[in-house]
């Protein structure tokens, strides 16, 4: 199996930009000085214009780089995609599974 990297994530986002879903599982909270769970479900991904190198143009995505991002496949009954976690939090980018 091919290793999943940030390049894989970038390619997945670019390929599926029009029907991309995102679930932000946790984010860094500066008031508590730690990562906290968000409890949010999947929603349609929206574009952002700031910090494009770190957000890859998607709200809720945050890549820290320097081999500190861990990317793994994600799949459940409804969606499939990639789960990412790092020191700033965790999120899942996915697309709905096709019904055959």
N, C-alpha and C positions, 0 to 999 in steps of 0.2 A: 504494500500500500504506500502511496506517495505521501510524503510528509506535508502536513497542513501548516502553512505559514501566513504571515501578514499579506504576502503577495497573493495567496489563495483568497484571502478575505477581500482584498481590493478587487480582484477579478470577479468574485461572486457578487459584490455590490454593483460593479459596473455592468455586469451581464443582466442583473435583475432589478435595476434601479426603478423601473416603472411599476413593479408589483412587490416591492420589498416591504417586509414587516419587521418591526424591531420590538424587543422586550428588554427594557433596562431592569436588570435584577438588583443591582446595587450601584451606589455612587459614593464618591469621597465627600465627606461632610467636614468642612474646615472648623465648624463650631465644636464638633466632637473630636476632631483630629483622628478620624478613622473612617472606614468604609461602612456604610449602613444599607440595609435592604430597603428596596423601594416598594415591593409588592405590586408592581404594575403588571398588566397583561400585555399581550401583543397589540400593537397599533400600527397604522400605516406610517412608514418612515417619511420624515420631512427633511428638506434640504436646509443646510446652514451655510453661512458665508464666512464664518470666522474659524481660524485655526485649521485650515483645510488639510494640513499635513497630519494633524492628529485626529480630526473628525472624519476624514475621508468624504466630507461634504454631507454627512448625515447627522441630524440631531440625535444624541444619545450614544453615539460612538465616540470612544476615546482610546487612542492607541498611544502607548508611551515609548515604543521602539526600544532599541538596544537589547534585543532578545529577552525582554521582560513581558511580552504579551504571549499568552498561552491560548492557542486556537484549537478547537476540537469540533468534530461533527456533532450536529444536534438533530434529533428527529423525535417527533411524537405522532399522535394519531392524525393531526391536522396539518402540521408544517414540517419542513426540513430545511436545514441551513447550517450555520456555524455559531458556536458559542465561544465567547472571548472573555478572559478574565486577566486582570493585572492589578497593580497597586492602586489604581484609581477606581476600580469597580468591576462589574461584569455585565455583559449584555449578550443577547442572541439576535442575529439577523437571519431571517428566514423567508421562505416563500411558501404559499399554500401547496400542499401535495395535489398532484393532478389525479382526478378520479377516472379510473379506466373502466 
